[in-house]
Amino acid sequence: MAQDPRIDVALTALKEGQAEPTKAELAEIADSLKPGVWFAGELSGERGRDADVVWELTGAPYKGQTATGQAAVYYANPKIGLRKPFLFADGFNYGPSDLPGLFAYFNTVADGRPGLFDELLSKGYDIVLIGFTERHTHIQANAEVVINAVLRAIAERVGDERLTVGGVSMGGIITRYALAKLETQRMDHQTATYLSFDSPHNGAWIPLVLQQMAYFFEDYTPAGPDGAKQADLVRSPAAQQLLWAWVENAKYSGPVATASPLRKEFLDDLARVGNFPVIPRKLGVSNGRRDGVGLPLPVGEVAFDWQALIASATARFQPDKGEKQRIGGMHLGLAVRRSTATEVPALDAVPGGTLDSFGKVADALKAKITEDYRSGTFVPAVSAAALDFDPVQWDVDPAAAITDDDLDRGHLDAVEFDDANTEHSHVSRVLVDWIVAQLAD
């Protein structure tokens, strides 16, 4: 029987006769490390049109926690009001949503033609962007915020046009859960179409060694201006629920696909509400290719190797399965971690939407890294396409081409793939044209 995917960490502690780092040495290392939350990103794009109205949203309590958020509403015709609602939720990140930035980002396409939202507005859709006060909290809690937005859209809608509801990245998972939960409660969400934009339906990937580095170095690095520390995103409830493989600290050895009880709990909750909503037509897009062509990364080789005074860090691209394959290590003073992975696929290089995870960590450490090595896969195409495979066991080849039969057996009614493995949530003309055409059908 194949071994479950796991990580093993060899620890080296203080040796007899060796001195601890001095305060001056630790201070020098701290000054060289970039503060702030690792793996978080900021949207780029000029702020354009202001929202016509902003809704304050409050979800029903989840585990004693009440999540809040906002919806920025852009009317196709302000004189009419909300007639044809297109609800679109923000995705995985740290802290509060930036809804003006989200609008600008999705409304920008490099070819100079109208972006996604301008295309939809011109066709009579009213854009309702849903944001969250804490994007990094439990998916179930933010799903209650989405439910509040859906019910408000129904209440304020002029006429009886049915809704389109979806989101980018984790926003597609939050809305998936929200619609499915409403169906199990026999509540009419009046949604005709569900849309996920590069959403990790079966899990996302951040390299294990990079997760470890976030934990390891945060004890030596000043917190950011808001008090947030380097590992706050990777340890967050959202990351634990979203990532297929997760580690709880820099010393953890053990299984990685079942490391967090929050992921198992969320998958159980999804199953309890039927996994996907049944009533709407389900559409999805992937920032990855479907032909099996992944990223040209040297599997198992060094992505960056940083040496500085009393500290060092080495990160390798994930090897393709095998037993106790080296993935990197780190040290500071006399504390040393050397990590290996067993039966973990080479997910950095598979087709999918990319994230500059290696680049972000290298930048935080002020390490040198080549441009071609900055990004690896974050949302494998097999996950964004919601193919039918076990979200824990991952009994699928994530590097293989995706066939029409694969899609027919999947959970979505129609899927489009980008023509290159582009940055996660990248708004390409291929995807914009397909979404607009699908909604016109």
Secondary structure, DSSP 8 states (H G I E B T S, - for coil): -----EEEEEEE---TT-----HHHHHHHHHHS--S-TT-----S---S--SEEEEEE---BTTB--EEEEEEE-SSTTT-SSSEEEEE--S-SSS--HHHHHHHHT--TTSS--HHHHHHHTT-EEEEEEES-TTS-HHHHHHHHHHHHHHHHHH-SS---EEEEEETHHHHHHHHHHHHHHHTT----EEEEEEES--TT-B---HHHHHHHHHHHTTS---TTS--TTTTTTSHHHHHHBSS--SSTT--EESTTS-HHHHHHHHHHHHTTSS-SSSEEEEEESS-SSS------TTSEEEEEEETTEEEEEE----S-SSEEEEEEEETTEEEEEEEES---GGGSSEEEE-HHHHHHHHHT----GGGS-EEEEEHHHHTT-SS-TTT--S-TTS---HHHHHTSS-SEEEE-SS--BTT---HHHHHHHHHHHH-
